C-alpha cells in the first residue's frame, strides 16, 4: 500500500493557502487547534487535537461531503521534503455536509511542524490534501496553553510523571477486555461507528479508578461503554516510584467500535 500512497503524494495539486486564523477549541476534556484552508468546494479545515498526556496527537480534517458512510484506511503525512509518516484514519459524517477525518500520530509530529512550510496528507482512495502552512509557532504555543488548562481541569498535577520510575502496564491484551456484547445495541441499529479516546487514572491497586473521554465518537452510549469496559475489566501492574512503591498514574487508551460485516 505504501508505494500507492507515495505516488498519490507526488500527484498532489497546488497547496491550499490558509483563509482564516488559528482557533483553539477546548472544553474540560479536549484541546484542538484548527484553521481553514482554501475556499469553495476545496475548503478544508485542518487541525491538531492533543492527547492529554502528550503521547499522541490526532491530525483532523473537516471536508465538505454529503457522504454518510464510515471510511477507513491508511494515510501518510509528509512534512516539507521529509519522509512521510504512516498511520490509519477514520472518516465519518458530522452533519451539515461536513466530514471529519482523524488519524493518530506520535506527538513528535508537533516538533516537526514547528518550522514546516507544507503538509501533504495522502488518504487511501482519496485525493491528497496539500496545505501551505503559515507560521505554526503561535498556534502551537496556544495549544500548549490549552493543554495546561486541560490538565488542571482534569485535576492532574503536571509533576506526577516525575514521580514514576516504572509506568503502569496492562496485564494481558487490552482487546480481550471487550467483546461484541459491549457494543450498545442502539448504536449498532443506528449504524454508529467510531473511536472512543480516554484518559485513564490507574490506582495503586492496578485498577482503573477514573475514566474521562477526551475524543468522542459522537455517541454518548459508545463512549460510556468504553469507559465501563476499562473500569470493569481493566487490570494493570501499577506504576512504581524509585523506591518500588505503587503510585497513582495516568495513561491514554482508545476503543474502536466497528460493526462487523
Residue, then its C-alpha position, 0 to 999 in steps of 0.5 A: x500500500x505504501x508505494x500507492x500512497x507515495x505516488x498519490x503524494x507526488x500527484x498532489x495539486x497546488x497547496x491550499x493557502x490558509x483563509x482564516x486564523x488559528x482557533x483553539x477549541x477546548x472544553x474540560x476534556x479536549x484541546x484542538x487547534x484548527x484553521x481553514x484552508x482554501x475556499x469553495x468546494x476545496x475548503x478544508x479545515x485542518x487541525x491538531x487535537x492533543x492527547x492529554x498526556x502528550x503521547x499522541x496527537x490526532x491530525x483532523x480534517x473537516x471536508x465538505x461531503x454529503x457522504x454518510x458512510x464510515x471510511x477507513x484506511x491508511x494515510x501518510x503525512x509528509x512534512x516539507x521534503x521529509x519522509x512521510x509518516x504512516x498511520x490509519x484514519x477514520x472518516x465519518x459524517x458530522x452533519x451539515x455536509x461536513x466530514x471529519x477525518x482523524x488519524x493518530x500520530x506520535x506527538x513528535x509530529x508537533x516538533x516537526x511542524x514547528x518550522x514546516x512550510x507544507x503538509x501533504x496528507x495522502x488518504x487511501x482512495x482519496x485525493x491528497x490534501x496539500x496545505x501551505x502552512x503559515x507560521x505554526x509557532x503561535x498556534x502551537x504555543x496556544x495549544x500548549x496553553x490549552x493543554x495546561x488548562x486541560x490538565x488542571x481541569x482534569x485535576x492532574x498535577x503536571x509533576x506526577x510523571x516525575x514521580x514514576x520510575x516504572x509506568x503502569x502496564x496492562x496485564x494481558x491484551x487490552x482487546x480481550x477486555x471487550x467483546x461484541x456484547x459491549x457494543x450498545x445495541x442502539x448504536x449498532x441499529x443506528x449504524x454508529x461507528x467510531x473511536x472512543x479516546x480516554x484518559x485513564x487514572x490507574x490506582x495503586x491497586x492496578x485498577x482503573x479508578x477514573x475514566x474521562x473521554x477526551x475524543x468522542x465518537x459522537x455517541x454518548x452510549x459508545x463512549x460510556x461503554x468504553x469507559x465501563x469496559x476499562x473500569x470493569x475489566x481493566x487490570x494493570x501492574x501499577x506504576x512504581x516510584x524509585x523506591x518500588x512503591x505503587x503510585x497513582x498514574x495516568x495513561x491514554x487508551x482508545x476503543x474502536x467500535x466497528x460493526x462487523x460485516 
